[in-house]
Amino acid sequence: MTSRITRTRNNTAEESLILNQTGKGTPMGELLRRYWWPVGISADLNDKPTLVKLLGEELVLYRDQQGRLGLVGSRCPHRRANLCFGNVTHDGIRCRYHGWLMDAEGRVKATPGEPDKSFKDSVRHPAYPVQELGGIVFAYLGPQPAPALPPFNFLVDPGERIVKVTGYAECNWMPTIENAMDPLHLSFTHAPSFKDLRAEPEVWFEEHDLGVAYVSARPVPGKDGRFGIRVHNLLLPAISHSGNTDRWISGAAGSDDPPITARWAVPVDDTHTLMFRIMYKPEGHVGEWRECAEDERWDLAWVATRAEPYQEYREAPSQEAVRLGHTVPPGASREDATIVESIGAVIDHENENLLPTADHGLAMIRQLYLDAATSVQEGGDPPGTFRDLAPDTVVKPRTGERMVDAQEYARLLEQKSVAASLVS
């Protein structure tokens, strides 16, 4: 697909406002509400409600005693007590303050102390659709009819999955997804973690129906003059998608499909982002997960002492973090957290100085979101959504890493094609 921009430029103040604001009624917020977003991990849901926040809206996620999921507004419609302290029942959630009972569709089922039994029918509580796929609980906050859940192979195909919330970033959602689509930062931010990515890369970007892809090509130390080729995607709405060879997996492959790492940058509100990750090993792949696949986190110094969204995933600062001070701590996610959060809660787009080549993909991504927000305002459907799918549809975005010799490297630099970069 041809790029929608011809040159890299700084965004205007108006564009910056659109990109940063994700609340209900804002152009970007209305776009993002039309996608399914991760809000929980299936295995973590028990008989206790979980306080979550998505696109500026505070909600309570629960599984009732019949096994049905519910996602409702966090404030009881009676006296606004927080339902995260409520009791999950056979068919809903009951407020701990005065016992009002709400079901997963937002119907008020009981109002203790009120003789007029019809009063409850006049009250409606906010409620949103939730579905499970690949071990993840997804929520949809937009208008009906909702699109289908994304049938990506790493969510629907047979195989092994590690699903984890890897952090709660204290910044806007845009820098987290832009960071994932910035191949140059790997050479500097992650130089201690990924020695094979230290050389500055040649990069090119392409738009496709699901988002944007980049190819990075760089010499790899100790590989006899060979070059590493890496194809990485932004999948809408905000998924960093890569196919890894031996970065997270050790041992023989036994499968032609690479293991997949997919990371969602979930907008909690305009100044916080939930980092949500699935690692997928295809059926038949006989390699073993490396230890770091389980342990990697985006964490700095969090202390959760109140009713805060995702508090079970937040940690107190470690003595090691205190000792390090302003030194960037080791580990890829911590390296990202330190640098990306240092940009500020929101991006000051006007005072950036974007590089014409290396930042071209970043400009493409921003324009993709801006154009999509405009399209939705005009009544269009967002790009990268799925409707009217045939049964058993599986979507397998192109990604991967491989090594090439100097001759193949020169050919790829001449073609600058995502498809060619993946073909041996």
Buried (B, 14 or more C-beta within 10 A) or exposed (E): EEBEBEEBBEBEEEBBBBBBBBBEEBBBBBBBBBBBBBBBBBEBBEEBBBBBBBBBBBBBBBBBEEEBBBBBBBBBBBEEBBBBBBBBBEBBBBBBBBBBBBBBEBBBBBBEEEEEEEEBEEBEBBBBBBBBBBBBBBBBBBEEEBBBBBBBBBBBBEBEBBBBBBBBBBBBBBBBBBBBBBBBBBBEBBEEBBEBBBBBBBBBBBBBEBBBBBBBBBBBEEEEEBBBBBBBBBBBBBBBBBBBBBBBBEEEBEBEBBBBBBBBBBBBBBBBBBBBBBBBBBEEBEBEBBEEBEEBBBBBEBEBEEEBBBBEBBBEEEEEBEEBEEEBBEBBBBBBBBBBBEBEEBBEBEEBEBEEEBBBBBBBBBBBBBBBBEBBEEEEEBBBBBEEBEEEEEBEBBBBBBBBEEEBBEEBEEEBEBEBBBEE
